[in-house]
Every structure is written in C-alpha cells, then in structure tokens.
Amino acid sequence: MQAQQMNIDVISNNIANVNTAGFKGSRPSFQDLVYQTMSTAGASSSQSTTIPTGMQLGLGVKPVSIQKLFTQGDFQNTATASIW
C-alpha cells in the first residue's frame, strides 16, 4: 500500500503542475521484495507424478526512488516587447 500511495502522490504532483512552465515530471521506481518458494520444479505430487513447474509467491514491492523525466517540452511563444 505504501508503494501505491507513492505512485498516486507522484501522478498527482505531475497533474497539478502540468501547466507550469519548465516543470519536469517524475516517475516512481519500485523493486520486488523476496519471493517465497511454495513448491519446487520436479517435486513429487504423488508416488507416480511430479510437478513440472515450481510455484513462487511474491511478497510485494517497495518504493526505491523517484526519477525526473528530462524530456523536451512544447515551445511557448512569449510576449516580448519590441525595442523598435
């Protein structure tokens, strides 16, 4: 839930500042936590059969960092005063 909250916070900040000149958006980065092996590949399920593939259960993700997106934005025409 902490990772999802961080994702929503970053998206909300990007949306709130979408019209701000020079604003650089952000993107959250996540990392998998430990996997728990429930059954290994080749383990016997009965006396004459084996399980062909193993099964692992993921224990979630954790937020790692927030990356800035340095992409080129749209050009904006500025109202500059002429000196002539």
N, C-alpha and C positions, 0 to 999 in steps of 0.2 A: 504494500500500500504506500510505503514511503517513496518507492520509485515512481509509481503512478502519480502521486501528488507532485513530485518534482517535474514530471513531464507536463502536467497540466499548468504548473506555475510558469514554465518556460514558454509554452504556447500562449498563455495569457499575456505575458510580457511582450511577446512578438506581435500579437494582435493589437495591444494597446499602443504600441509605438510605430505601427506600420506607416503612418503619415509623417513621422518625424524625419526631417532632413538629416541625412548622414547616419541614421540608425542602422546598426549591424545586427541582424537576427542571431539567434542562438539555437543550438541543438543539443539536447542531453545525450549522454553516452552511458550505457549500462553494461554490467558484467554479470555473467552467470555465476551463481553460487555452486556449492558442491552438489554432485549427483549421488544419489543413494542407489546402489545396485540391488534390485529386488530379486532377479534371477539371472544367472549367467548363461551364455550361449553354450549349448551342448549338455546342459544339466538334464538329468533324467526326470521325466514327469511320471513315469510308471516303470514297471520292470522291463518293458519292451520298447518304449518310446522315449525320445529325447526332445527337448525344447530347441528348435532350430535357431532362434534369435533370443538374445538376452533382453531384459527389461530394466530400464533405469528410470528413477523418479527424480526430477529436478526440484531443488529446494528454493527456487526463486531467483531474483536478480537484486543487484544493489546499484544505486547510482554511483558513477565514478567521476564524471566531470561534465562541464558544460562548455561546448565548443562554440566559438564565434564563427559566423559564416561571412567570409570576406568576398562576397560576390559583387559584381558591378551592378549598381542600381540604375534607375532610369535617370535620364538627363532632365534637368528642370531649368526652364527659362527664368532668369532673374530680371527684374525691372531695374536695370542700371540707368543712371542719369547720363545723358549725353553732355559733353563739355563744349559742343559747338554751338 
